[in-house]
């Protein structure tokens, strides 16, 4: 497949020059109001910006690679709705698809032709997915996949990895990463201790501990669920042989291998991380990109496993808004654009340029940082040690990261507001964006030297 130039989305105006006066007056007032009616003033914990010592930034609009807050500050966006906007904000194809869908109704609670088209396309692009079921979030996808794995294998226990975040279902909030790592807690209140005993959480990239867990629990483990590239503890690459080893262990012991590709699916490659590494899981969970920015998720895999899902089988899962016309239309537009335009070499080039530039700045300033990156994802850890698992990621100096983040924000860069999150690079981040970002990063790191 040849690479086609991705159409740029026109930006409203240039981002702020470094040093331009910056303030969050309106955001602060909105946050005061929000605190009275929303827990913590936000609808998802990381948005609180507690981890970086800031007031949350309330966004008014977005276009291309930029977002605009309610105070009129414009930023180059490296959050991209946590990876959903691989073509940036407001891409014409997705906007047109949404406008067309909106004219015909927002939700029916009944099947549509586009759901069939969507499933056919996902199954074509992700070869391990013979059958796919749409849901409304990544959490719903992973939760449903675990229930299905338990039913299919007749076993109760699951294995996950420290630092991998699979949503907020009860089975997963055991030494979880992402928002929980940021808050500095290892589990959530309200989850029965009896249920946590059915989840084994192990160090990422350590096959020996996986083998030991299967030996100790014998025939009790239903599945291993893993982020093939851990992107909720900052960013952690799989060690050579790690994913292959998980595949072999699951096959050997009659457990299912579940890839949580909510972040990596369609971001690191057209067929996700499983295509990038040549590993075939039994079940795959998707989200973010497949909705083009709308709330969506999906899970799927081998037909014999998926045939256990109701109404064909005995594993119940349902959702009024699953496969709703808006999400499916936006998702189809995005996936078809990814298939046709194949922007991955461009995204890889953008990511590499940003990573190379940051590494040069680290060398120049002698900053205590380590950069980890893959296609469309990058993390700056505030530690000089190599990051191979969650324990090594936790060596990062979160106070230094917080100061770094605040400096970037004042310079017109919106970086994900937590050390244990990855930044996202889109197909519309151009050379000017990256050069501006590198100037802001050099300023931030120089002030810390």
N, C-alpha and C positions, 0 to 999 in steps of 0.2 A: 504493500500500500504506500503510495507516495504521500509526501507531506505537503500540505497546502497552507499558504499563509492564512493565519487566523484574522478575520476582520477586526479592526480596532473599534472599540466603543468610544465615541467622542467624550472627552472629559469637560466638565463644567468650567474649570479654570485651573491654573497652576497651583500646586501645593504651596504651603507657607514656606518662605525662606527661613533658613535656620537663623534664629535670633529674633524673629518677628514676635511682637507682643502676643501673648496667648493667655486665655483664661477659660474657666469652666463655670461661670456664674449661673447660667441657665441650667446646666447639668446638675449643679449643686442644689438648686431650688427644686428641681424635679425629683432628685434623690430624697430630699426632706419629705416631700409629699408621698413618695413611694414607700418610704419606711413606715408610714402610718397604715398602709393598706396591703402591702406585699411583704412576706417574710424576708427580712434583710434588705428589702427594697428592690430585689431582683427576682426574676423567674428562673434563673439557673445560677448556682453559687459562684462560678468563676467570674461572672459579669460584675460581681460586687467590687472587684479590683482591690479587695482586702490584702491579697498577697503581694501587691506592689505599692501599698500605701497611698492609694489614690481614690478620689471620688469616681464612681462609674461615669463613663463617657456615654451620654445619650445621643444616639444617632438620628439624624433627620432625613438623610437621603444618601444615595450611593450611585456611582456611575463609573464603569470601567474598573480601574485599579484604585479608585479613590472613594472615600466616604467623607461625609460632611456632618459635623455634630450640630446640636441645637444652638450653640454659641457662634456658629459660623466658621469654626476651625476646620480646615480640610486636611486629611491625612492620606498617605499611601497605605493601603490596607493589606496587611499580611495575615489577617484572620479569615477573610473571605467566607464568612458564615461557617467557620470551622471546616473549611475545605470544600463546601458545596459549590462555590462559584469558580469552577475551573476555567471558565471563559470570562471571568470578571463579572461585575455587577451590570445588570440591565442589558445583556446581550440581545441583539435584535431578534434572533430566531426564537429565543425563549419568551421574550416579551410578546411577540406576535402569536405564539402558540397559546399563551395565557389569555390574551385578549379574545382570541377565537373561542377558546373553551368557556370563558366567562359569559359570552353572549348566549351560550347554549345551556347554561345552568351549572351550579357549583357542586352539587352532590345529588345523587338519585337513590342511593341505597340499593342499586340494581346494577347488573353487569353492563359494560360498554365494550364496543369494538376496540377501543384504544387499549383496554386492559390486555386483550389478547395480543395485539400488536406489540405491546410493551414486553409481555412475557416471552414472546417469540424472539424478540431482539436480545433480551438479556440472556436467554438460553443459547442463542447463537454466539454471543460475544464471550460468555463464560462457560466453556465446554463442560465443566463439572456439574453444571446445573441443568439436569434433564427437565425438572419441574420447578416452578417458582411460585411462591405465595406472597402477595404484597401486603404490607402492614403500614402503620403510620409513623413509626420511629425505629431507630436502631435498637433501643432497649427492647421494644416489642419483638423485633426480629430475633435477637439473641435469646430472650426469655422463651420464645416459642421453639427455637431450635433445641434448647436444652430439654424441654418437656418432650419433644419428639425423640430425642436421642435416648432418653430414659425409657420411653415406651418401646422403642424399637429393639433395644438391647436387653430390656428387662432388668437393668441395673440402676442403682440410685446415685452413685457418687460421680462427681465431675472433677477434672483437673483444670486449673487455670494458672496464670503466672503473675507473680508480684509485679505491679506496675502496669499490667494490662487492664484496661477499663472496658467493660462490656455492658455498660448501662447500669441502671439503678435497681434492677430486679434483685430480690433477696439473695439468691444463690451466688451473686457476683460480688457483693460488698464485703469481701473478706480480703484484707490487705490490698485493696484496690488502689489504682493510680488516679491520674487526672485530677478532678476536683477534690477528691478525698485526700490525695497526696498533698495538694496545695493547702488544705485545711489541717493537715498534720494529724489525721486520725486513721485508724486501720480498719474500722468497720462502722456500721451505722446503728444507732439505737432503733428499736422496734423490730429487729430481726431475731426470731427465736434461736437460741443457742443450738437447739437440736438440728436446725436446718444448716447452720454453718458447718456442722460436723460432716455434712455430705459434700463439702467443697474442700479440695486440697489445693492450696496455693503454693507454688514452687518458684524458685529463682529462674528467670528467663535465661535462655542459652545454656542451661545445665541439663544435659540428657541423662547424666548419671542419677540425678535426683528423681527424674521421671521414671526411670527403670526401677529404682528403689521403691517408689510409691506404688507401682503396679505389683511389685513383689509382695509388699506389705499388705495391700488391700485385695490381692489375688483377683477374683472375678467380680469385684464390686463396682469397678469404674465403667461408667457408661460412655464417657466422652472426654476428650481433651479439647478445650476451646482456647484459641490463641489468636492474638493479632500477629499475622505473619511478619509485619514490621511494627514493632511496638511504638505507637504514636500518641500515647496518653501518659507517658512518663518522660516527657520531652520527646526524644526520638532515639530508639535503640534498634540497631540493625541485627538481623538474625545471623549468628555465627555460621560459618560454612558447615553444612551437615546437620544443623539443628532441626530445620523443618523436615528434611528427609528422614531424620531419626524419629521424629514424632509420627510421621506416616508409617514407618516400619513398626513402631511400638503398638500403634493402634491396630494395625492389621494383625499383628502377632497375638494380641490379647482380646480381639473381638470387640474393641471400643471404636467409637466414631471419632473422626478428626473433623473439628469444626473450625473453619477460618472465619474470624470476625474481620471482614473487609469493609466495615462501615466507613473507615477513613481511607484505606488503601485501594478499595475497589474503584476502578476506572480513573484513579489518580496517578498511580505509579506505572500503569500500563493499561491498555484497552481491556485486557482480561483480568486486571487486578494483579496483586502480588503473586497469586498462584500461577499466572501466566509468566510473570517475570522470573520466577524461580523454578517453574516446571513441576510443581507439586499439585496433586489432585486430591482435595479434601472430599469428605463424604457429604458435608453440608457447608454452605456459605451464607453469611449474613451480610447484607448490603444496606447502604443508607447514603446520606449526604448528597453525593453527586447524582444519584439516579433520580432525584427529585428536582434537579435544576434550581434548588433553593427553597423548595416547598417541603413541608413535613412529610417524610416518606421513609419507608424501610422495606426490606424484602428478605426472605430466606428461602433457600432451595437446595436441591442436590439430587442424589440418585433417586430414580423413580420408585424403586422398591421401598425406600425410606419415606419419601414424600407421599406414597399411597396410604400411609397411616394417618394422614391429616384429614379431618372432617371436611366435607361430608362423605368422602370416599372411605376413610378409616375411622378409628376410634380416638384419635388425639384431637381434642376440641380446641379451636382457636377461631376467633371471629372479630370483626371490626366494622362498624357502620361506615367509617370514612376510608377504609382500606381500598386502594385503587380508585380514589375519587378523581373526577375528570380533570381538575386543575393540576394536581400532582402528576398524574399520568401524562398529560399533555406537555408540561414543562420537562418531565423526565425524558419523554420520547424525543423532544427537540434537542435536549442536551446530548443524549446518547447517539442520536443520528449525526449530530455535528461532530462528536468525537470520532465516530466511525469514518465520516467523510473527510474531515480536515486533518485528522491524525496529528494533534498538536504536541505529541510527547517529546519529540526531539527539540522543539522550541522551548518547552517547559524545562526539560533537562538542561538545556543551554543556559536558560535564565537562572536556574537553581545553582548550576556550577559557577556562573559568573559571580553570584552573590556570595557563595561559599568561599571561592578563591579570594574575593575582595576582603571578606571578614578575616580570613586566615592571615592575609598580608597585614591587616591592621593589628591583629593580635601579636604578630611577630614584631611589628614596629613599636607598639605600646607596651609590650611584655605583659599584656593583660592575662589574668589567670583563667583562661577560657579554653573550651574545646568545642569544635563545630562538628556536628553530625548531620549528614544530609543524604537524601535520595531524591528521585524525580518528584518535584513539586512539594517537598517537605524539607524543613531545615530547623535545627535547634542549636542555640548557643548555650552550652552548659558553663556555669561559672565555677569550673574546676579544671585543673590541668590534667587530672587523671583520665585515662580512657574509660568511656562509659559503655559497659557491656550488659548491664542489668540494672534493676531498680536500686539496688544497694549502692552501686557506684554512682548512679544519677543523684542519689540523695546526699552525696558529698558536696554538692553544689552550694555555693554561698548565696542563699536566697535574698539576703539583704542587698548584696551587690547587684543581683539581678534586678531587684525592685528599683534601685537608684538608676540603673541602666534604662529600664522601661520608662521611667518618668522623664528621663532626658530625651528619649526617642519621641515620646508623646509631644513634648514641648517643641520638638523640631519638625513635627508634621508626619510622624510615622506611627501607625497603629499596629503594634506588635501584640500577639496574644498575651494577656495580662497574668502570666504565671510562669515560673521557671519550668514547671513540668507540663508544658504544652509545646506543640510544634507550630512553627510558622508555615504558612501556605503560600506558594508561588503559583501564579496563574499564567495563562497564555497571553494575557494582556499587560502584564508587568513588562515595561519596555526598558531600554538601556538608560533612558533619562531617570526613570523611577529607581532603578538599581543604583545608579551613580549617586543620586540624591540620598538614598538610604545609606550607602556606604559612608558618605560624608557625615551623616547624622550619627552613625555607629562609631566612627572615628572620634567625633567630638565627645560622645558619651564615654567611651573607653579611655580616652586621654585624660578626662577629668578624674578618673578613678585610679590612674597610675601613680 
